[in-house]
């Protein structure tokens, strides 16, 4: 039986899982969860993820939540097919993949999420973006991208010379970010820009990006 | 040659790595990086950790930063030694990863600014953001209820054994429990309190507290 992913294609966290499934050429079924109608807060969904967020995954009798735990599971289960997303055959290379995945989680994601939240989610809730929060997090994001610019001057991808989960995890929010008027943070850094354009050329990305349909306000 | 851990032994992220070393019986050497004088922001340390934070490790010519990546590397390298921190089957490992990710995205995002405002800032003579802290405590209560529910039917977060999912919470929990209001929030949640008392009774935690000067 194919894995079931519960969520909506426009969710960045769901897209993270879908990218991984496509990189692994793995069959799956996307079970829609209506986010605007708050179906992810209903008891039926909370029984899969008590934190009430998408995605959730069902694979036979295993239920999982947290998109990066799901991608790690898929990458491990299907380690022998599709793209090698974890460098699992070499423990030191695998650790470097994990390192840059942690950098995405702790340094990149908080800053970019705060910007996207203000420019996309807040207006959908009928409120105005908080310019101070946007400015503060753009500054933080810029400093993180300075580190990336130097790193990507030495390696083609974040964890080395091949595409891994460390790169994949960045894709959905960066895609949304590039739709804002702040895309210069990426485009003005040549190594980061080249890396981003490479990530966008991947077949898995071309399958998933059409689902990332939400647009930011022009701020 | 023993692994060198660059960091301050009282800081939460180095403690995450130290707990892993202690659970696995791995020898280590701590090289003190003085956070009070911002040694972590100086050029020499930035070469080890470009974001200017602790910890970083050097093991021969292998170098790594990000405490959770370091802990995972050593838990994998020494899988057959000491406590099994990663989980047994593929599915069990996925559940361990899931709750370890919960620590990052739900717990730490609240615990870290609480600790920074109520413990670190006063030490540096900076003003605490009182409004923020009150908001964070409310959110933390909601999250702790979810943990409490999970731990009412599971001895540890990923099931019946202590794993990385539990370990990764411990440094911040140690700090939070020293804050009266949070301590009371924990004690008011029976299963969560039971879990904290059990894991903080582990020899690794007690050794860590001695190393940290408690």
Boltz contact constraints between the chains, C-beta under 6 A:
constraints:
  - contact:
      token1: [A, 50]
      token2: [B, 146]
      max_distance: 6.0
  - contact:
      token1: [A, 62]
      token2: [B, 91]
      max_distance: 6.0
  - contact:
      token1: [A, 64]
      token2: [B, 94]
      max_distance: 6.0
  - contact:
      token1: [A, 64]
      token2: [B, 98]
      max_distance: 6.0
  - contact:
      token1: [A, 66]
      token2: [B, 98]
      max_distance: 6.0
  - contact:
      token1: [A, 66]
      token2: [B, 101]
      max_distance: 6.0
  - contact:
      token1: [A, 68]
      token2: [B, 101]
      max_distance: 6.0
  - contact:
      token1: [A, 69]
      token2: [B, 97]
      max_distance: 6.0
  - contact:
      token1: [A, 69]
      token2: [B, 98]
      max_distance: 6.0
  - contact:
      token1: [A, 69]
      token2: [B, 101]
      max_distance: 6.0
  - contact:
      token1: [A, 72]
      token2: [B, 97]
      max_distance: 6.0
  - contact:
      token1: [A, 73]
      token2: [B, 94]
      max_distance: 6.0
  - contact:
      token1: [A, 91]
      token2: [B, 76]
      max_distance: 6.0
  - contact:
      token1: [A, 92]
      token2: [B, 62]
      max_distance: 6.0
  - contact:
      token1: [A, 95]
      token2: [B, 64]
      max_distance: 6.0
  - contact:
      token1: [A, 95]
      token2: [B, 73]
      max_distance: 6.0
  - contact:
      token1: [A, 98]
      token2: [B, 69]
      max_distance: 6.0
  - contact:
      token1: [A, 98]
      token2: [B, 72]
      max_distance: 6.0
  - contact:
      token1: [A, 99]
      token2: [B, 64]
      max_distance: 6.0
  - contact:
      token1: [A, 99]
      token2: [B, 66]
      max_distance: 6.0
  - contact:
      token1: [A, 99]
      token2: [B, 69]
      max_distance: 6.0
  - contact:
      token1: [A, 102]
      token2: [B, 66]
      max_distance: 6.0
  - contact:
      token1: [A, 102]
      token2: [B, 68]
      max_distance: 6.0
  - contact:
      token1: [A, 102]
      token2: [B, 69]
      max_distance: 6.0
  - contact:
      token1: [A, 105]
      token2: [B, 104]
      max_distance: 6.0
  - contact:
      token1: [A, 107]
      token2: [B, 51]
      max_distance: 6.0
  - contact:
      token1: [A, 147]
      token2: [B, 50]
      max_distance: 6.0
